[in-house]
Amino acid sequence: DQQVKQNSPSLSVQEGRISILNCDYTNSMFDYFLWYKKYPAEGPTFLISISSIKDKNEDGRFTVFLNKSAKHLSLHIVPSQPGDSAVYFCAASMNTGNQFYFGTGTSLTVIP
Amino acid sequence: DAGVIQSPRHEVTEMGQEVTLRCKPISGHNSLFWYRQTMMRGLELLIYFNNNVPIDDSGMPEDRFSAKMPNASFSTLKIQPSEPRDSAVYFCASSFGIVNFFGPGTRLTVL
């Protein structure tokens, strides 16, 4: 049973606009969340994280928002660039441990 | 640093054959993870080791799958016998802390 869900398999956005990637989870024990980015033929690479004690974390063009009551988090990329085209995975862990549960990924295409 | 190294990068085999995937974690990392990526289930954790000791293998799909970590710099994931439904990309990752650092993956095709 998927405890972390990314319901949009793909997303297309114009260069310069905002990309919003969504992630839902079912386990209220999750207390740490990460986003990974994956290019073809490469392994996922860490992008940004957020602890459950926060509701927002920002790093340059990337911002992650956490809504604990809705068990929902989102990744905002502003402005989107063609190099952001990749598959984005959401992941969650409990007790701030290093065993993560991943979603199925969202493929982002940024159109020049 | 070379990052996590996996071999082979691609493996094509026939049903019933034994398959061995190899991983060299980043030096100094004390945790190692094996994941499987499929379209339907995304990235699934198969097993992870802490200080070379298997901690949780509940994600290993069947007894056909086994993993070892004989020392801090090497791990294997073995499938015996392999089946077509095992076709997927298998990732190894290592960490010293929360973030997993992934290798490039092994694309396995079982005919």
Interface residues (C-beta under 8 A of the other chain):
Chain A: Q2 Q6 Y32 L34 Y36 A41 E42 G43 P44 T45 F46 S49 F89 A91 S93 T96 N98 Q99 F100 Y101 F102 G103 T104 G105
Chain B: V4 S31 Y35 M39 M40 R41 G42 L43 E44 L45 Y48 I55 D56 F91 A93 S95 G97 I98 V99 N100 F101 F102 G103 P104 G105
